[in-house]
């Protein structure tokens, strides 16, 4: 936090100097004094706009992974965008709100934009090189794969990496690996990865796509070890992985890498998503009130039992909460059998319940869970703790769904069926989590509305 404050403070000072110098020079060239006063009042908003633009373009990301040119380019884009937005804001304000006020000249914005595009990237390049000179940016890498492949990778990084990456050891998939290959020692197997990360003070784990075992249990161990130790995990893709689209790619020493992110949510996305959840839940509950009343009457007339049905579900990070739905099954559906996975043509479903499920009307009460923060409008469908533990044995990656807040609707909900298998549901959820965005959320909600109107996808 202190680092962010210092970096943003340095940017703010430089932005003020850039606009101040540009305004003073324009004043020397004959501009009216009132325009300098107007500029002084506008400096606060201009600085805020620039800082927001720099943040949006990741100009405050000083991770070991980023080179001087990468950080500088982000700062250039942020400073030019901030200057352009400041000019637009100033123009709109003068045209529509204070037409009699003095105008900050275009030459001021041009000169300030040039100065910012030099000064803001400049100190970042100096700062990054200083850290690299001090040895703060050396990245200690543990590579997972065959010892031979890791050895070749280590030689390539030593020759071409400009960002200080050093392979310190191999974590092999074969316990009978040789002690050393290509100057890289064999440290152990995947089962001991978390201990090896701590023992060798590793900053990053690199998975070799062509040689890494595709056993899902082994992959889960690697992901869990990286999360437990807080290190970054990258995959060096093989031919199969390279064909997959929409990936966050990085380059180290001429090698394309895919980052395995611990969390798909950026701070801005999380804020906008929560605002959208609250607004959508309030609007949905108000608009659906007559429909809920009609459904409640139909449920009471169709079968004995309560209108609403509640059940404990696993939320984000496994936190349990009580989820609410309209009852679509007999009230004694699991008294004699215990927990059961929903099946196609499930005999426990009532006549009214079958209609409610087909139209997804039974899910509407979960909007209350959205307001409480237990759920989101869009996310992996919440599952019962019993099934989470059960599926963990057969589908080891299934708990990954708990990384994000569960949703009233989901990709598996609009593309799949009520009786989708755990494997298929996980596939949909992983695709969603890897491509999460507000645009995808909106698309899923639109598809959900289509299902409510047509009944498609519920069979």
Buried (B, 14 or more C-beta within 10 A) or exposed (E): EEEEEEBBEBBBEBBBBBBBBBBBEBBEEEBEEEBBEBBBEBBEBBBBBBBBBBBBBBBBEBEBBBBBEBBBBBBBBBBBBBBBBBBEBBBEBBEEEEEEBBBBBEBBBEBBBBBBBBBBBEBBBEBBEEBBEEEEBBBBBBBBBBBBBBBBBBBBBBEEBEBBBEBBBBBBBEEEBEEEBBEBBBBBBBEBBBEBBEEBEBBBBBBBBEBBBEEBEBBBBBBBBBBEBEBBBBBBBEEEBBEEEEBEEBBBBEBBBBBBBEEBBBEEBBEEBBEBBBEBBEEBBEEBEEEBEEBBEBBBEBBEBEBBBEEEBBBBEEEBBEBBBBBBBBEEBEEEEEEEBBEEEBEBBBEBBBBBBBBBBBBBBBBBBBBEBBBBBBBBBBBBEEBBEBBBEEBBBBBBBBBBBBBBBBBBBBBBBBEBEBEBBBBBBBBBBBBBBEEBBEBBBEBBEEBBEEBEBBE
